[in-house]
């Protein structure tokens, strides 16, 4: 992560995401399957994780599986969630 010059905060977030995924699995995350990743995404959605946090988790796991483990085939079905746009409040003059 340092070779790619990721910010220290980003590195911490990615490590936390992989740690939480390993806790969810109950085993080493490098043994995960596509079905495990799908179940984890559904678990996050069912527990009320916001769209932004869900996208952070997907990005962190994508980095782990694509760059660190060189197994990009696991992340093929994990797509980012669309974040709803909120209209700004119009202030009257």
Biotite code that builds the C-alpha atoms (Angstrom):
import biotite.structure as struc

atoms = struc.array([
    struc.Atom([0.000, 0.000, 0.000], chain_id="A", res_id=1, res_name="UNK", atom_name="CA", element="C"),
    struc.Atom([2.911, 2.292, 0.693], chain_id="A", res_id=2, res_name="UNK", atom_name="CA", element="C"),
    struc.Atom([4.371, 1.533, -2.748], chain_id="A", res_id=3, res_name="UNK", atom_name="CA", element="C"),
    struc.Atom([1.110, 2.734, -4.274], chain_id="A", res_id=4, res_name="UNK", atom_name="CA", element="C"),
    struc.Atom([1.324, 5.821, -2.036], chain_id="A", res_id=5, res_name="UNK", atom_name="CA", element="C"),
    struc.Atom([-2.033, 5.325, -0.387], chain_id="A", res_id=6, res_name="UNK", atom_name="CA", element="C"),
    struc.Atom([-2.718, 7.747, 2.432], chain_id="A", res_id=7, res_name="UNK", atom_name="CA", element="C"),
    struc.Atom([-2.121, 6.396, 5.958], chain_id="A", res_id=8, res_name="UNK", atom_name="CA", element="C"),
    struc.Atom([-5.835, 6.762, 6.742], chain_id="A", res_id=9, res_name="UNK", atom_name="CA", element="C"),
    struc.Atom([-6.727, 4.719, 3.634], chain_id="A", res_id=10, res_name="UNK", atom_name="CA", element="C"),
    struc.Atom([-4.276, 2.014, 4.688], chain_id="A", res_id=11, res_name="UNK", atom_name="CA", element="C"),
    struc.Atom([-5.871, 1.859, 8.149], chain_id="A", res_id=12, res_name="UNK", atom_name="CA", element="C"),
    struc.Atom([-9.361, 1.611, 6.645], chain_id="A", res_id=13, res_name="UNK", atom_name="CA", element="C"),
    struc.Atom([-8.360, -1.173, 4.222], chain_id="A", res_id=14, res_name="UNK", atom_name="CA", element="C"),
    struc.Atom([-6.737, -3.160, 7.041], chain_id="A", res_id=15, res_name="UNK", atom_name="CA", element="C"),
    struc.Atom([-9.823, -2.713, 9.230], chain_id="A", res_id=16, res_name="UNK", atom_name="CA", element="C"),
    struc.Atom([-12.070, -3.896, 6.396], chain_id="A", res_id=17, res_name="UNK", atom_name="CA", element="C"),
    struc.Atom([-10.025, -7.063, 5.828], chain_id="A", res_id=18, res_name="UNK", atom_name="CA", element="C"),
    struc.Atom([-9.940, -7.697, 9.603], chain_id="A", res_id=19, res_name="UNK", atom_name="CA", element="C"),
    struc.Atom([-13.736, -7.386, 9.813], chain_id="A", res_id=20, res_name="UNK", atom_name="CA", element="C"),
    struc.Atom([-14.159, -9.691, 6.811], chain_id="A", res_id=21, res_name="UNK", atom_name="CA", element="C"),
    struc.Atom([-11.894, -12.282, 8.458], chain_id="A", res_id=22, res_name="UNK", atom_name="CA", element="C"),
    struc.Atom([-13.932, -12.005, 11.652], chain_id="A", res_id=23, res_name="UNK", atom_name="CA", element="C"),
    struc.Atom([-17.120, -12.540, 9.633], chain_id="A", res_id=24, res_name="UNK", atom_name="CA", element="C"),
    struc.Atom([-15.646, -15.618, 7.932], chain_id="A", res_id=25, res_name="UNK", atom_name="CA", element="C"),
    struc.Atom([-14.155, -17.115, 11.050], chain_id="A", res_id=26, res_name="UNK", atom_name="CA", element="C"),
    struc.Atom([-11.056, -18.132, 9.082], chain_id="A", res_id=27, res_name="UNK", atom_name="CA", element="C"),
    struc.Atom([-8.283, -16.586, 7.012], chain_id="A", res_id=28, res_name="UNK", atom_name="CA", element="C"),
    struc.Atom([-9.624, -14.226, 4.328], chain_id="A", res_id=29, res_name="UNK", atom_name="CA", element="C"),
    struc.Atom([-7.306, -15.673, 1.666], chain_id="A", res_id=30, res_name="UNK", atom_name="CA", element="C"),
    struc.Atom([-9.482, -18.822, 1.669], chain_id="A", res_id=31, res_name="UNK", atom_name="CA", element="C"),
    struc.Atom([-12.639, -16.878, 0.766], chain_id="A", res_id=32, res_name="UNK", atom_name="CA", element="C"),
    struc.Atom([-14.852, -17.779, -2.155], chain_id="A", res_id=33, res_name="UNK", atom_name="CA", element="C"),
    struc.Atom([-17.147, -15.705, -4.341], chain_id="A", res_id=34, res_name="UNK", atom_name="CA", element="C"),
    struc.Atom([-20.077, -16.957, -2.264], chain_id="A", res_id=35, res_name="UNK", atom_name="CA", element="C"),
    struc.Atom([-18.369, -15.776, 0.965], chain_id="A", res_id=36, res_name="UNK", atom_name="CA", element="C"),
    struc.Atom([-17.959, -12.291, -0.494], chain_id="A", res_id=37, res_name="UNK", atom_name="CA", element="C"),
    struc.Atom([-21.598, -12.203, -1.579], chain_id="A", res_id=38, res_name="UNK", atom_name="CA", element="C"),
    struc.Atom([-22.738, -13.317, 1.893], chain_id="A", res_id=39, res_name="UNK", atom_name="CA", element="C"),
    struc.Atom([-20.563, -10.623, 3.487], chain_id="A", res_id=40, res_name="UNK", atom_name="CA", element="C"),
    struc.Atom([-22.036, -7.923, 1.259], chain_id="A", res_id=41, res_name="UNK", atom_name="CA", element="C"),
    struc.Atom([-25.558, -9.085, 2.167], chain_id="A", res_id=42, res_name="UNK", atom_name="CA", element="C"),
    struc.Atom([-24.553, -9.171, 5.848], chain_id="A", res_id=43, res_name="UNK", atom_name="CA", element="C"),
    struc.Atom([-23.437, -5.537, 5.666], chain_id="A", res_id=44, res_name="UNK", atom_name="CA", element="C"),
    struc.Atom([-26.644, -4.496, 3.911], chain_id="A", res_id=45, res_name="UNK", atom_name="CA", element="C"),
    struc.Atom([-28.810, -6.381, 6.434], chain_id="A", res_id=46, res_name="UNK", atom_name="CA", element="C"),
    struc.Atom([-27.049, -4.674, 9.340], chain_id="A", res_id=47, res_name="UNK", atom_name="CA", element="C"),
    struc.Atom([-27.833, -1.197, 8.015], chain_id="A", res_id=48, res_name="UNK", atom_name="CA", element="C"),
    struc.Atom([-24.445, -0.253, 6.626], chain_id="A", res_id=49, res_name="UNK", atom_name="CA", element="C"),
    struc.Atom([-24.651, 2.973, 4.619], chain_id="A", res_id=50, res_name="UNK", atom_name="CA", element="C"),
    struc.Atom([-23.975, 2.982, 0.880], chain_id="A", res_id=51, res_name="UNK", atom_name="CA", element="C"),
    struc.Atom([-20.749, 4.930, 1.373], chain_id="A", res_id=52, res_name="UNK", atom_name="CA", element="C"),
    struc.Atom([-19.438, 2.471, 3.994], chain_id="A", res_id=53, res_name="UNK", atom_name="CA", element="C"),
    struc.Atom([-20.461, -0.446, 1.809], chain_id="A", res_id=54, res_name="UNK", atom_name="CA", element="C"),
    struc.Atom([-18.484, 1.032, -1.082], chain_id="A", res_id=55, res_name="UNK", atom_name="CA", element="C"),
    struc.Atom([-15.464, 1.469, 1.230], chain_id="A", res_id=56, res_name="UNK", atom_name="CA", element="C"),
    struc.Atom([-15.704, -2.217, 2.145], chain_id="A", res_id=57, res_name="UNK", atom_name="CA", element="C"),
    struc.Atom([-15.924, -3.267, -1.496], chain_id="A", res_id=58, res_name="UNK", atom_name="CA", element="C"),
    struc.Atom([-12.937, -1.101, -2.422], chain_id="A", res_id=59, res_name="UNK", atom_name="CA", element="C"),
    struc.Atom([-10.825, -2.422, 0.473], chain_id="A", res_id=60, res_name="UNK", atom_name="CA", element="C"),
    struc.Atom([-11.648, -6.033, -0.349], chain_id="A", res_id=61, res_name="UNK", atom_name="CA", element="C"),
    struc.Atom([-11.013, -5.387, -4.027], chain_id="A", res_id=62, res_name="UNK", atom_name="CA", element="C"),
    struc.Atom([-7.533, -4.094, -3.208], chain_id="A", res_id=63, res_name="UNK", atom_name="CA", element="C"),
    struc.Atom([-6.867, -7.105, -0.976], chain_id="A", res_id=64, res_name="UNK", atom_name="CA", element="C"),
    struc.Atom([-7.983, -9.731, -3.478], chain_id="A", res_id=65, res_name="UNK", atom_name="CA", element="C"),
    struc.Atom([-6.791, -8.036, -6.678], chain_id="A", res_id=66, res_name="UNK", atom_name="CA", element="C"),
    struc.Atom([-3.450, -6.545, -5.636], chain_id="A", res_id=67, res_name="UNK", atom_name="CA", element="C"),
    struc.Atom([-2.358, -8.456, -2.548], chain_id="A", res_id=68, res_name="UNK", atom_name="CA", element="C"),
    struc.Atom([-3.548, -11.978, -3.417], chain_id="A", res_id=69, res_name="UNK", atom_name="CA", element="C"),
    struc.Atom([-3.672, -11.603, -7.226], chain_id="A", res_id=70, res_name="UNK", atom_name="CA", element="C"),
    struc.Atom([-7.112, -13.243, -7.366], chain_id="A", res_id=71, res_name="UNK", atom_name="CA", element="C"),
    struc.Atom([-9.241, -10.697, -9.279], chain_id="A", res_id=72, res_name="UNK", atom_name="CA", element="C"),
    struc.Atom([-11.770, -13.360, -10.303], chain_id="A", res_id=73, res_name="UNK", atom_name="CA", element="C"),
    struc.Atom([-13.260, -13.233, -6.800], chain_id="A", res_id=74, res_name="UNK", atom_name="CA", element="C"),
    struc.Atom([-14.256, -9.580, -7.152], chain_id="A", res_id=75, res_name="UNK", atom_name="CA", element="C"),
    struc.Atom([-16.000, -9.848, -10.528], chain_id="A", res_id=76, res_name="UNK", atom_name="CA", element="C"),
    struc.Atom([-19.515, -9.881, -9.030], chain_id="A", res_id=77, res_name="UNK", atom_name="CA", element="C"),
    struc.Atom([-18.873, -7.265, -6.326], chain_id="A", res_id=78, res_name="UNK", atom_name="CA", element="C"),
    struc.Atom([-20.146, -3.997, -7.757], chain_id="A", res_id=79, res_name="UNK", atom_name="CA", element="C"),
    struc.Atom([-20.219, -0.638, -5.949], chain_id="A", res_id=80, res_name="UNK", atom_name="CA", element="C"),
    struc.Atom([-23.575, 0.487, -4.621], chain_id="A", res_id=81, res_name="UNK", atom_name="CA", element="C"),
    struc.Atom([-25.143, 3.600, -6.066], chain_id="A", res_id=82, res_name="UNK", atom_name="CA", element="C"),
    struc.Atom([-25.085, 6.415, -3.527], chain_id="A", res_id=83, res_name="UNK", atom_name="CA", element="C"),
    struc.Atom([-28.354, 8.365, -3.569], chain_id="A", res_id=84, res_name="UNK", atom_name="CA", element="C"),
    struc.Atom([-27.950, 12.045, -4.368], chain_id="A", res_id=85, res_name="UNK", atom_name="CA", element="C"),
    struc.Atom([-29.472, 14.480, -1.933], chain_id="A", res_id=86, res_name="UNK", atom_name="CA", element="C"),
    struc.Atom([-30.827, 17.760, -3.232], chain_id="A", res_id=87, res_name="UNK", atom_name="CA", element="C"),
    struc.Atom([-29.441, 20.820, -1.490], chain_id="A", res_id=88, res_name="UNK", atom_name="CA", element="C"),
    struc.Atom([-31.659, 22.970, 0.671], chain_id="A", res_id=89, res_name="UNK", atom_name="CA", element="C"),
    struc.Atom([-32.597, 26.133, -1.211], chain_id="A", res_id=90, res_name="UNK", atom_name="CA", element="C"),
    struc.Atom([-32.389, 29.179, 1.003], chain_id="A", res_id=91, res_name="UNK", atom_name="CA", element="C"),
    struc.Atom([-34.781, 32.016, 0.339], chain_id="A", res_id=92, res_name="UNK", atom_name="CA", element="C"),
    struc.Atom([-33.325, 35.517, -0.226], chain_id="A", res_id=93, res_name="UNK", atom_name="CA", element="C"),
])
